[in-house]
Amino acid sequence: MIAVALFVIILLWIYVIKPMIDWITQLVNSIISWLSSNSTEIIYGIVITVVIVVILYILSEKTKKQHEEEQRAKGLIKFTDRFNKEKWGTPQEVELWRNLDYEDAQKEMGLVKFTDRLGNTTWKSPEQIQKLEKEQFEKEQEAKGLVKFMDRFKNEKWGTLQQVKIWGRENKEAELKESLFYRIVESIEKFEPSRIYKNEFGYHTELQGWLKHEFPEAVVEMQTGASRPDIVIDNVAIEVKGPTDNRALDTLSTKCLKYTNHYPYLVIVLFEPYFSEAHYNEIVEGIEKNFPDNVKVIRKD
């Protein structure tokens, strides 16, 4: 294996490397010989070229200096842009060119001119401009005594404190109407049992069937156990009472406290009431005071 490698190296030396070295040596010798025989002419050529270049440079500088003196004598000023191009103009023109050149440079960087409410101008990115414009607009609205309001869709608008209160109330009502809780309340208010039952179970069963028909896309579950609501639809608990006496009313406050810990919304349905009206009003007023937005009591006389 070593012998083969040595043989290949010898062949490369004889037929490739040595001929190339000989050719380069011959070329270098030829160049040296030519330079030696023409050295005087070459030196003269170099000297003449240098002299011509120097003369042209001196003439160019002299002409340039003369031109600048003439422009200054006319009251003009030299302006050099960002590409190092020069031109002459009046002070007003130079100021304009300088501003335009600066603006073009800012635009090339993707910046936009922004003027605040005090008249100060700066260059910012589009995102910064949007943020500054929003801040400026908000300060102007606050200076007018207005208040910002954001609805359930994250839309903003400004108005007086009284207007914002009205918008907040309307937004809350609209949000409630769009909710499953409100739709369930509306549905139960329209429900009428087919007959009078002796206990709650009959009302549970019939109301559950009604709700399954009204909300086919929702999971309507019948619950069992004293500690659970009677019916659950997604995140809405439904407690059914019937026939409903004063003793049944007394359990409602406790059920509100218990069920709202596990469900955001609770609907209490009272079938076949034969309780004291004063006692009923007292219980319902307490529920509405403590659970104004997430508990609804529906009475079915």
C-alpha positions in Angstrom: 0.0 0.0 0.0 2.9 2.4 0.9 4.7 1.4 -2.3 1.6 2.3 -4.4 1.3 5.7 -2.7 5.0 6.4 -3.3 4.6 5.5 -7.0 1.6 7.9 -7.4 3.6 10.7 -5.7 6.5 10.2 -8.1 4.2 10.2 -11.1 2.6 13.5 -9.9 6.0 15.0 -9.4 7.3 14.0 -12.9 4.2 14.8 -15.0 2.4 17.6 -13.0 4.3 19.4 -10.2 7.8 19.7 -11.8 6.5 20.9 -15.2 4.4 23.5 -13.4 7.3 24.8 -11.3 9.5 25.0 -14.5 6.8 27.0 -16.3 6.3 29.5 -13.5 10.1 29.9 -13.2 10.4 30.6 -16.9 7.5 33.1 -16.8 9.1 35.0 -13.9 12.5 35.1 -15.6 10.8 36.5 -18.8 9.1 39.3 -16.8 12.3 40.2 -15.0 14.2 40.2 -18.4 11.5 42.4 -20.0 11.5 44.9 -17.1 15.3 45.0 -17.1 15.4 45.9 -20.8 12.6 48.5 -20.6 13.2 49.9 -17.1 13.9 53.5 -18.3 10.7 53.7 -20.3 8.7 52.3 -17.4 10.1 54.8 -14.9 9.4 57.7 -17.3 5.8 56.4 -17.8 5.2 56.2 -14.0 6.6 59.7 -13.4 4.6 61.3 -16.2 1.4 59.6 -14.9 2.0 60.8 -11.4 2.7 64.4 -12.6 -0.5 64.4 -14.7 -2.6 63.1 -11.8 -1.1 65.7 -9.4 -1.7 68.5 -12.0 -5.3 67.4 -12.6 -6.0 67.2 -8.8 -4.6 70.7 -8.3 -6.6 72.1 -11.1 -9.7 70.3 -9.8 -9.3 71.7 -6.3 -8.6 75.2 -7.6 -11.7 75.0 -9.8 -13.7 73.7 -6.9 -12.4 76.4 -4.5 -13.1 79.1 -7.1 -16.6 77.7 -7.6 -17.3 77.7 -3.9 -16.0 81.3 -3.5 -18.3 82.3 -6.4 -21.3 80.6 -4.7 -20.5 82.2 -1.3 -20.2 85.6 -3.0 -23.8 85.1 -4.2 -24.9 84.5 -0.6 -25.4 80.7 -1.2 -24.6 77.9 1.2 -23.3 74.4 0.4 -25.5 71.5 1.3 -24.4 67.8 1.4 -27.1 65.2 1.5 -26.9 61.7 3.2 -25.4 60.3 -0.1 -22.6 62.9 0.0 -24.0 64.8 -3.0 -23.4 68.5 -2.9 -25.4 71.5 -4.1 -25.7 75.2 -3.4 -28.7 77.2 -2.4 -30.0 80.1 -0.3 -30.2 79.6 3.5 -34.0 79.0 3.1 -33.4 76.4 0.4 -30.7 74.6 2.3 -32.9 74.5 5.4 -35.7 73.0 3.3 -33.3 70.4 1.6 -31.9 69.5 5.0 -35.4 68.9 6.4 -36.5 66.9 3.3 -33.3 64.8 3.4 -33.8 64.1 7.1 -37.5 63.2 6.5 -36.5 60.8 3.7 -34.0 59.2 5.9 -36.6 58.6 8.6 -39.1 57.2 6.1 -36.5 54.8 4.8 -36.2 53.5 8.4 -40.0 52.9 8.4 -40.7 55.8 10.7 -43.7 58.2 10.6 -43.9 61.9 11.6 -46.0 62.6 14.7 -47.1 66.0 16.0 -48.5 66.2 19.5 -51.1 68.6 20.7 -48.4 71.1 21.7 -47.1 71.2 18.2 -43.9 69.2 18.9 -42.9 66.9 16.0 -41.0 63.6 16.4 -40.5 60.5 14.3 -41.8 57.2 15.5 -42.7 53.7 14.4 -46.4 53.1 13.3 -46.9 51.2 16.6 -45.5 54.0 18.7 -47.6 56.5 16.7 -50.7 54.5 17.4 -49.9 54.3 21.1 -49.1 58.1 21.3 -52.3 59.0 19.4 -54.3 56.9 21.8 -52.6 58.5 24.8 -53.1 62.0 23.4 -56.8 61.3 22.6 -57.4 60.0 26.1 -55.8 63.1 27.7 -58.0 65.3 25.5 -61.1 63.4 26.6 -60.1 63.5 30.3 -59.4 67.3 29.9 -63.1 67.6 28.8 -64.2 65.8 31.9 -65.2 62.6 30.0 -64.8 59.0 31.2 -63.7 56.0 29.2 -66.2 53.1 28.8 -65.4 49.6 27.4 -68.3 47.3 26.5 -68.3 43.5 26.5 -66.8 43.4 22.9 -63.8 45.6 24.1 -65.1 48.6 22.1 -64.2 51.9 23.7 -66.1 55.2 23.8 -66.1 58.3 26.0 -68.9 60.1 27.7 -70.0 61.9 30.9 -70.1 59.9 34.1 -73.9 59.8 33.8 -73.6 58.4 30.3 -71.1 55.8 31.3 -73.4 54.6 34.1 -76.2 54.2 31.6 -73.9 52.4 29.1 -72.7 50.1 31.8 -76.2 49.2 32.8 -77.3 48.6 29.2 -74.1 46.6 28.5 -74.8 44.4 31.6 -78.4 43.8 30.6 -77.3 42.9 27.0 -74.6 40.6 28.3 -77.1 38.9 30.6 -79.7 38.5 27.8 -77.0 36.8 25.6 -76.1 34.4 28.4 -77.5 30.9 28.9 -78.7 31.9 32.3 -81.1 34.5 30.9 -82.3 32.1 28.2 -83.1 29.5 30.8 -84.9 32.0 33.0 -87.0 33.1 30.0 -87.8 29.5 29.1 -88.8 28.5 32.6 -91.1 31.6 32.9 -92.9 30.3 29.8 -93.2 26.7 31.2 -96.5 25.6 32.6 -96.9 22.1 34.2 -99.5 19.9 32.6 -101.1 19.2 36.0 -100.7 19.6 39.8 -98.3 17.0 41.4 -98.3 15.8 45.0 -94.5 16.2 45.3 -91.5 17.8 43.7 -90.5 14.8 41.6 -93.3 15.3 39.1 -92.4 18.9 38.6 -88.7 17.9 38.3 -89.4 15.4 35.6 -91.7 17.6 33.5 -89.5 20.7 33.8 -86.5 18.6 32.8 -88.2 17.3 29.6 -89.2 20.9 28.8 -85.7 22.2 29.1 -84.2 19.3 27.1 -86.6 20.3 24.3 -85.7 24.0 24.7 -81.9 23.5 24.8 -81.1 20.5 22.7 -77.5 21.5 22.4 -77.0 21.7 26.2 -76.5 18.9 28.7 -79.5 18.8 31.0 -78.8 16.6 34.0 -81.2 15.4 36.7 -79.5 15.5 40.1 -80.1 13.3 43.1 -79.2 13.9 46.7 -80.3 16.5 49.3 -77.0 18.5 48.8 -77.3 18.9 45.1 -79.5 21.1 42.9 -82.4 19.3 41.2 -81.4 20.1 37.6 -78.1 21.4 36.1 -77.6 22.8 32.6 -74.0 23.5 32.0 -73.1 26.1 34.6 -76.7 26.9 35.7 -78.2 25.1 38.7 -82.0 24.8 39.0 -83.8 24.2 42.3 -87.4 23.1 42.2 -89.9 23.4 45.0 -93.5 22.3 44.9 -95.9 22.4 46.6 -94.1 25.3 48.3 -94.9 26.2 51.9 -93.3 28.6 54.4 -90.9 25.8 55.5 -89.7 25.3 51.9 -89.1 29.1 51.7 -86.9 29.0 54.8 -84.5 26.6 52.9 -83.9 29.0 50.0 -81.3 31.3 51.5 -79.2 28.3 52.6 -79.4 26.7 49.1 -78.3 30.0 47.5 -75.2 30.1 49.7 -74.5 26.4 49.0 -75.1 26.2 45.3 -73.5 29.5 44.3 -70.2 28.2 45.6 -70.2 25.5 42.9 -72.4 27.1 40.1 -72.2 30.7 38.8 -75.9 30.9 38.3 -79.0 29.5 40.2 -82.7 29.5 39.2 -85.2 28.7 42.0 -88.7 27.6 40.7 -91.6 27.6 43.2 -94.6 25.5 42.1 -98.0 25.5 43.7 -97.3 28.2 46.4 -99.3 28.3 49.6 -97.0 30.3 51.8 -97.4 33.7 53.6 -96.9 36.6 51.1 -95.1 38.6 53.7 -92.7 35.8 54.4 -92.2 35.2 50.6 -91.4 38.9 50.0 -88.9 38.9 52.9 -87.1 35.9 51.6 -87.0 37.1 47.9 -85.8 40.6 49.0 -82.9 39.1 50.9 -82.0 36.9 47.9 -82.1 39.8 45.4 -80.0 41.9 47.8 -77.3 39.3 48.3 -77.4 37.7 44.8 -78.6 40.5 42.5 -77.1 39.2 39.2 -76.8 35.4 39.5 -79.9 34.1 41.3 -83.5 34.3 40.0 -86.6 33.2 41.8 -89.5 32.2 39.6 -92.9 31.8 41.1 -95.5 29.5 39.4 -99.0 30.2 40.8 
